[in-house]
């Protein structure tokens, strides 16, 4: 069953890109951080609830970056350095963008392709992650992940005291017991399952509308290997036994803090018994059946920014249409 396509994913994993040096050795150097913040060459990415400003210029989409003098006030995190230029993230309302609803969220366009040329608009990773260049995509993923962690881990898990931010935004320290706390990452396996006929297994959760299918995924449990998590999750979710989990690649998925680890695995049974709490529908597809379902509009796949889409296209052997 193993094919040449397994050796390399089709195209880049769009949220696993980046060009900057994360410069971890500089994070604790307060004097360097202040000098960098005072440097007119330094650039700042503003983050608001997982969104930033981007600007379309022709067919290209770029993140809007500010000087430190232009950036709004707010908590700031060092993202790294590239070619002598320091990059920070600042958590603050997006300049010039009104809040879109009563919950204080910004209005995000459905498609950046349709936005006015040169006009800054708010976008998150789902809208912009696959359109940004390598540097800007890496900056945005990093900033969104740090912001999500800070917004939910303000208190010491030992004593409940409010922690202070140190090391350029990469450590929170308890003032009572001195304990240090670091950004949390939750590993999750995501797996494309194939049977002996080389059919692909796709499914959807109960919260998804009909026609929106993807591959299976689940969080790695404490004390569990990645391979064991693949086998367990497939058995729990659809009642299928699998063997030979094979790692293909990973990418961050900061919604809010996951790291998606992609696998292929082979099914030794094919009878589907979905767990009703986890799976509303599960089906086996040949390549021809999948292409036909996508062409007719019966089925839609995860967006190109996701590792799920890359794994499906790796099995299929080429690009597919029909995004969510």
N, C-alpha and C positions, 0 to 999 in steps of 0.2 A: 504493500500500500504506500510505501514511502516514495515521494517524488522529489525531483530536483527543486521544485518550488518551495519545499520546506527549508532549504538551505538559506533562503533570503526572502524577507517580506517584500511584497510589491510596493515600491515607493517608500518614502520615509515615514516613520511614526511621527505625526505632525506635532504632537505635544512633547516629544522627547528631543527636540532640537534646542540649540543654544550655542552661542559663541563666546560669551564672556567668561573670564576667570572668576570664580566665586570668591576668591581672595579670603579664605577663612582665617589666614594668619593676621589679617589686618582688622578683623572685627573687634578685637579687644584693645586696639590701639586708639584710645580716645583722642589723642593729639592728631593722629593721622585722620581720623574721622572728621574732626572739626576743620582741618585744613582742606580736606576733600570737599566738605560742604561749602566752604568759602571760595572754592575754585570756580571761576566763571565757565570753565569747560565742563563741569559736572552736569549730568542730565538726570531728570527726575520723572518717573512714571507715577501718575496719580491714580490711586485705586479707590473705588467706592463700591463696596458690597460685591466684589468679584468682577467689576467692570472698569474699563478705562476708556480714554478717548482715542479714537483712531481716525485716520484721514485717508480717503481714497484719492489716488492720483493716477488717472488712466486705469490700467489694469492692476496697479500695485496698491497695496494697503500697508500703511505704516502706523506705528504707535505715535501718539503725540507726546513728545518729550519736552520738558521745561528746564530752564535754568533754575538754580536754587532761589534766585531773586524773584522769579515768576511763580514758583510753586506755592500753592496755598499752605497754610500752617496745618500741621497734623503729625501724628507719630510717623517716624521715618525708619526705614530699614535699608541697610547696605545690600545691594544685589551683587555687586562685583565690579571688576575693572576690565576694560578692553582698550588696547592701544593707548594707555595712559589716561583714559577717561573713566571716571568713577560714575556708577549708576546707582541711584537710590529709588526706593518706592516711598511715597507719602500717602497715608490713608486720610482722605478728605473728600468732600463733595466735589464732583467733577466740574471744573470751571465752565460756566456758561450753559450748563445742562440742567434744566428744571427737573425736579422729582416727578415721576410719572404717576404715582398712586399714593394712597393714604398710608401705605407701609414705608414710604420713603424710598422706593426703588426707582431707578432711572428707566426711562423709556428706551427700548432697544429696537432698532430697525429689524425687520424680518430678513432683509438681504442687504449686505453692504454693497453688492454690485449695483444696486439701484439708488444709492445715496448720491447727493450732489458732489461733483468733483471738487476736492479741496476743502470741503466743509467737515469740521470735527463732529463725530457722532459717538455716542456711547456704545460699547460692545463688550461682550464677555468672550471667554475662550471658545464657547460653542459657535459663536458667530465669526470670530476673527482668528481663532487659533490656527486654522488651516490656510489663511490668506496672508498672514504676516510673514515676513522674512525670518531667517533663523535667529538673528539676534533678538528681534522684538518678540517673537514667539517665546523664546527662552526667558526673557525678562518678565513677560506677562504671567507665564505659568509659575515662576518663582514668586512673584509678588502676590498673586492670588493665594498661593499655598500659605505663605507667611501670614497674610492678613486673616485667612480663615482660622489659623491656629491661634493667633493673638486674640481674636474676638471671642473665642470659646475657652481659653485657658488662662484667665486672668488671676485665678486664685490657686494657692498652694494646695495640692491634693492631700498633704499631710496634716495641715493645721487650719486651712481655710483663709489664711492671711492673703491680702492683695500682694501680688508679686511685682517686682520692678523689672523693667526691660534693660538688658545689657547686651554687650557684644554686637552692636550694630543691629539689634532687633532679632538676634538668633538665640538668645537665652533669656529665660525669665528666672529671677532669683527670689527666694522667700526671705524677707527681712527678719523673720523670727528664727528660723533654723538654718539658714544659709543654703538650703537645698537648691540645686539647679534643675531647671526643666527645659527640655529641648523640643523643637517642633515635632509633632506626632505624625507618623505615616502609617496607614493601615494597609497592609498587603492584601491584595485580592487576586485570585486566579481567575482567568477568563479563558475558555477552552472551546476549540472547534472539534467536535466529535464526528468521526467518520465510521461507517460500518464496512463490512467486507465488500459491499457493492460500490464503495466509495461515495455513498450518499452523505450529505451534510445534515446535521441535526440543528434545527432552529426552533426557538420558542419565544413566548412573551409572558410577562408577568400580568397579574390581574389588573394592575393599575394602567396598563397600556391599552390603547384602542386596538380593535381588530385590524389585522394587516401589518402591524408594526412588530417585526420579529428581529431577534438577534440570537447570538450564541449564549451558552450558559456561563454563569459567573458566580463567584461567592467569596466571602472573606476567609482568610486563613485563620484557623483557630490557634489558641495558645498551645505551644508544644507540638505543633504539627508541621510536617514538611510541605513544601509546595506540591510535590507529586501526590502525596496522600490527600491533600485538599482537593485536587482535581478529581481523584477517584471518589472521594466521599461526596462532594457536591453533586456530581452527576447522578450518583446512586440516590441521594436524598431528593433531588429535584424531579427526576424523570424515571427513576427505577432502572436505569441502564448500567450495566457493568462495563467498565473500560479498563484498558491496559496500555502500557507504553506511553505515559505522558512525556511529551517532548517540548522543551522550552524553545520558543521562537523569538521572544523579545519583550520589552516592557516599556511603559510610558506612564508618567504621572497623570493622575486624574483628580485634580484638587477640588472635588465636589462632595465633601470639603477637603479630604486628606488621603485619598486612596493612591496606591501604586498598583497599576494593573499589570499582571504578569501573564503573558500570553502563551498558551500551549496548544498543541495538537494531541489528540489521544484516539485510540482505536476501540470501537465498541465490540464487545464479545457477545452481547445480547442486543436485540432491537425492539423488543416490546416496550412501549412507552406507558408508564404509569405516573402521570404528573402529580406532584404534591399540590393540592388545590390551593393552599395558602401561598405558594411560591410561583406556580405555573398555571396559566389559564389555557394554554395551548402549546403543543409541541408536535413537530412534523419532521419527517425525513424528506430531503430534496435531492434529486439528481441535478446535475448542472443544467440540463435542458429544462427541467421543471422549474428551477429557480429563475432562469432567464425568462421563461414564459410568464411566470407570476409577476416578475418585475415589469415586463413590457406591458402587461394588461392593467397594471395598477393595483392588482390584488394584494401585492406585497410591497413593503418598503423596508429598506435596510438602515442600520445606524449611519450617522453622518461620517464623512471622510476623515474627520478629526479623531475618530475613535479607533482604538486598536481592534475592536470587534470587526469593523469594516475591513481592516487590513488582513485579518485572519481569514475572513470569508473570501476576499478576493485572492488571497494566496492559494486557498483550496480550489477556487474556481479557475484560476489561471489567467486572470485579466481583470480589467476594470469593469464595474457594474454600475448601473444607473438606479435611481429610485431611492433618494435620501428621505429620512424622516422630515 
